[in-house]
């Protein structure tokens, strides 16, 4: 088994799929409906692929299950970032509330999104129940848990909020973010993710691992490694957006993306009312 092939494949698919989603978001909002319809059709094919390969234990089925799970996950990313599936609250966090109220408001902003993910996970589990190929299901579970961890870390506070990826119509979400040097959840998130990465590596390199098992666990190990990297992106001063500079050559001003420094800044008053004072002076 060539572990490098599986690892390279996982990293490339992660990088390319993320860039593809960001590219769609850079398109005019009038195209979001077509993007959602296309993503829905592709996601249905992904669910079919998970089901049809769940009883297959070939190397190809391990790759297919992994890829199909990423395709289904991409639907949730697109549906959220385009604003089609978000939550009951679509406004900034009210000032002056308690921590419990703030957490409740933050949960309301994405509750439909989270419920849709849980419902999809239930469908995937039912489609692959008792099947020998569970790598697609595990891929989706990893993506879900990793995203929950990342959202909580952004909520509790990290130095790099990566809010440059947030479209203008979701700018209100930035009011729920905190910019802090560190939070208590971050070390736990990184430690658990690192341990799970080593567990996947151990399974992939086991002496009795079949080619199918070695491939599947290598894909999951690479994915878990990327989870660790994404968490470190939240605290290290790295130009993360540069990884996807190819996604569009249009400026942020024309596409609705607003850096967090601009979005978080209060609107400054116009200087028209100062002109009479200037004349008097």
C-alpha positions in Angstrom: 0.0 0.0 0.0 1.4 3.4 -1.0 0.4 5.6 1.9 1.6 8.7 0.1 -1.1 8.3 -2.6 -3.9 8.3 0.0 -2.4 11.2 2.0 -1.8 13.3 -1.1 -5.3 12.6 -2.3 -6.9 13.6 1.0 -4.9 16.8 1.2 -5.6 17.8 -2.4 -9.3 17.1 -2.2 -9.5 19.1 1.1 -7.7 22.1 -0.6 -9.5 21.9 -3.9 -13.0 21.4 -2.4 -12.5 24.3 0.0 -11.4 26.6 -2.8 -14.3 25.5 -5.0 -16.8 26.5 -2.3 -15.1 29.8 -1.8 -15.1 30.4 -5.6 -18.9 29.8 -5.7 -19.4 32.3 -2.9 -17.4 34.9 -4.9 -19.9 34.7 -7.7 -22.9 37.1 -7.8 -25.7 36.3 -5.4 -28.0 35.7 -8.3 -26.1 32.5 -9.0 -26.5 31.1 -5.5 -29.8 29.4 -6.5 -28.2 27.5 -9.4 -25.2 26.6 -7.1 -27.6 25.2 -4.5 -29.6 23.1 -7.0 -26.3 21.7 -8.5 -24.9 21.0 -5.0 -28.1 19.3 -4.0 -28.0 17.0 -7.1 -24.3 16.2 -6.5 -24.9 15.6 -2.8 -27.7 13.1 -3.7 -25.2 11.3 -5.9 -22.7 11.4 -3.0 -25.3 9.6 -0.7 -25.9 7.0 -3.4 -22.1 6.5 -3.7 -21.8 6.0 0.1 -24.6 3.4 0.0 -23.4 1.5 -3.1 -19.8 1.2 -1.8 -20.6 0.5 1.8 -20.5 -3.3 1.1 -17.3 -3.1 -1.0 -13.9 -3.6 0.6 -11.6 -2.6 -2.2 -9.1 0.2 -2.3 -11.3 2.0 -4.8 -14.3 1.8 -2.4 -12.3 3.4 0.4 -11.4 6.3 -1.8 -15.0 6.5 -3.1 -16.5 6.5 0.4 -14.1 9.2 1.6 -14.8 11.4 -1.5 -18.6 10.9 -1.3 -18.7 12.0 2.3 -16.7 15.2 1.4 -19.2 15.8 -1.4 -22.2 15.6 1.0 -20.4 17.8 3.5 -19.8 20.4 0.8 -23.6 20.7 0.4 -23.8 21.8 4.1 -20.9 24.3 3.6 -22.6 25.8 0.5 -26.1 25.9 2.0 -24.8 27.7 5.1 -22.4 30.2 3.5 -25.0 31.1 0.8 -27.5 31.8 3.6 -30.1 29.2 2.6 -29.7 27.0 5.7 -28.6 29.0 8.7 -30.7 29.6 11.8 -33.6 31.4 13.5 -31.5 34.5 14.3 -30.1 36.6 11.4 -29.0 39.6 13.4 -25.9 40.7 15.4 -25.5 39.6 19.0 -27.5 42.0 21.3 -25.1 43.9 23.6 -25.2 43.6 27.4 -26.5 40.1 27.7 -25.2 37.3 30.0 -22.9 34.6 28.8 -25.8 32.1 28.7 -27.9 34.5 26.6 -24.9 35.1 24.3 -24.4 31.4 23.8 -28.1 30.9 23.1 -28.2 33.7 20.6 -25.1 32.2 18.9 -26.7 28.8 18.7 -29.8 30.3 17.2 -27.8 31.7 14.3 -26.9 28.3 13.0 -29.4 25.9 14.5 -31.0 24.9 11.2 -27.5 24.2 9.8 -26.6 22.0 12.7 -29.9 20.1 12.6 -29.4 19.5 8.9 -26.0 18.0 9.5 -27.3 15.7 12.2 -30.2 14.6 10.0 -27.7 13.9 7.1 -25.5 12.0 9.5 -28.5 9.8 10.5 -29.2 9.1 6.8 -25.6 8.1 6.2 -25.5 5.9 9.2 -28.7 4.2 8.1 -27.4 3.7 4.5 -24.1 2.1 5.7 -25.5 0.3 8.8 -23.5 -2.9 9.5 -21.6 -2.6 6.2 -17.9 -3.4 6.2 -16.9 0.0 4.6 -17.5 2.6 7.2 -14.8 5.0 6.0 -17.3 7.3 4.4 -19.4 7.5 7.6 -16.3 8.1 9.7 -15.2 10.9 7.3 -18.5 12.7 7.8 -18.4 12.3 11.6 -14.8 13.7 11.7 -15.9 16.7 9.6 -18.8 17.3 11.9 -16.9 17.1 15.2 -14.0 19.1 13.8 -16.4 21.9 12.7 -18.1 21.9 16.1 -14.7 22.3 17.8 -13.7 25.1 15.4 -17.0 27.0 16.0 -16.7 26.7 19.7 -13.1 27.9 19.7 -14.0 30.9 17.6 -16.9 31.6 20.0 -14.7 31.4 23.1 -12.0 33.4 21.4 -8.9 32.9 19.2 -6.4 35.4 17.6 -7.2 34.5 14.0 -10.9 34.4 13.3 -10.5 33.8 9.6 -13.5 36.0 9.0 -12.3 37.0 5.6 -14.0 33.9 4.4 -17.4 35.1 5.6 -19.7 36.6 3.0 -21.3 40.0 3.5 -24.8 38.6 4.1 -23.4 36.6 7.0 -21.4 39.6 8.5 -23.7 39.6 11.5 -22.0 36.4 12.7 -18.8 38.3 13.5 -20.5 39.9 16.5 -20.5 36.4 18.1 -16.8 35.9 17.6 -14.2 36.8 20.2 -10.6 37.9 19.5 -8.5 36.5 22.3 -4.9 35.1 22.6 -6.2 31.7 23.8 -9.1 29.9 25.3 -9.3 26.8 27.5 -10.9 24.6 24.9 -8.2 25.1 22.3 -5.5 22.9 24.0 -8.1 20.2 24.5 -9.2 20.3 20.9 -5.6 20.1 19.5 -4.6 17.3 22.0 -7.6 15.1 21.2 -7.3 15.7 17.4 -3.6 14.8 17.6 -4.3 11.6 19.5 -7.0 10.6 17.0 -4.5 11.3 14.2 -2.0 8.9 15.7 -4.7 6.3 16.3 -5.6 6.4 12.6 -1.9 6.1 11.6 -1.6 3.2 13.9 -4.5 1.4 12.3 -3.2 2.2 8.8 0.3 0.8 9.5 -0.8 -2.2 11.4 0.9 -5.4 10.2 -2.3 -7.2 9.6 -4.0 -4.3 7.8 -5.4 -5.1 4.4 -4.9 -2.8 1.4 -8.5 -1.6 1.9 -8.0 -0.9 5.7 -4.6 0.8 5.1 -6.1 3.0 2.5 -9.1 4.0 4.5 -7.2 4.7 7.7 -4.6 6.7 5.8 -7.3 8.9 4.4 -8.7 9.4 7.8 -5.3 10.1 9.3 -4.6 12.7 6.7 -8.0 14.3 7.4 -7.4 14.3 11.1 -4.0 15.9 10.5 -5.8 18.6 8.5 -8.1 19.1 11.4 -5.1 19.8 13.7 -3.6 22.2 11.1 -6.9 24.1 10.8 -7.1 24.5 14.5 -3.5 25.9 14.6 -4.6 28.3 11.8 -6.8 29.9 14.4 -3.9 30.9 16.6 -0.9 31.2 14.4 -0.2 34.4 12.4 -0.3 32.8 9.0 -1.8 34.1 5.8 -4.4 31.3 5.5 -6.3 32.9 2.7 -3.3 32.7 0.5 -3.9 29.0 0.1 -6.9 29.8 -2.1 -5.8 32.9 -4.0 -6.7 31.2 -7.2 -10.4 31.0 -6.2 -11.2 34.4 -7.8 -9.4 37.4 -9.1 -12.2 39.8 -8.2 -11.7 42.2 -5.3 -13.5 41.8 -2.0 -15.4 45.0 -2.6 -17.1 43.6 -5.7 -17.9 40.2 -4.3 -19.4 40.9 -0.9 -16.5 39.6 1.2 -15.5 41.9 4.0 -12.3 41.5 6.1 -13.1 41.4 9.8 -11.2 44.6 10.5 -13.6 46.4 8.2 -16.8 44.6 9.2 -16.1 45.1 12.9 -15.4 48.8 12.7 -18.2 51.2 13.6 -19.5 53.4 10.9 -17.8 56.8 11.1 -20.0 59.9 10.8 -19.8 61.9 7.6 -17.9 65.2 7.9 -20.7 67.3 6.2 -21.7 68.7 9.6 -18.2 69.9 10.2 -18.0 72.2 7.2 -20.0 75.1 8.8 -17.5 75.0 11.7 -14.6 75.1 9.2 -16.1 78.1 7.5 -16.5 80.0 10.8 -12.9 79.2 11.6 
